[in-house]
Amino acid sequence: MPKKYPAEVRERAVRMAHDHVADYGSVQAAAAAVGAQLGIPRDTLRRWVQQERIDVGEAPGTTTAESEEIKAVRKENRRLREANEILRQASIFFARELDPHHR
């Protein structure tokens, strides 16, 4: 899925929201104000700020790097399951071919 916003815009918006949290009293309010200025939905910006906090260790959760690693491992796991299924089917086929009672 292509990203709707360039990385530079995302980084700038997160930085601005993070800088204004003290002015507005909460991440939600800062995200609403900054998002309105930049044309980014409040909840999108709020999620970006929360993910940034997780990535730098300020909040608990799964980091972006961990999420990417999990996706890669799941993809590899799926590929290996498919390969195993192909090999299982091939071994069944060849076992039947080699069975003298099969003929």
Beta strands, then each sheet from edge to edge (+ up, - down):
end
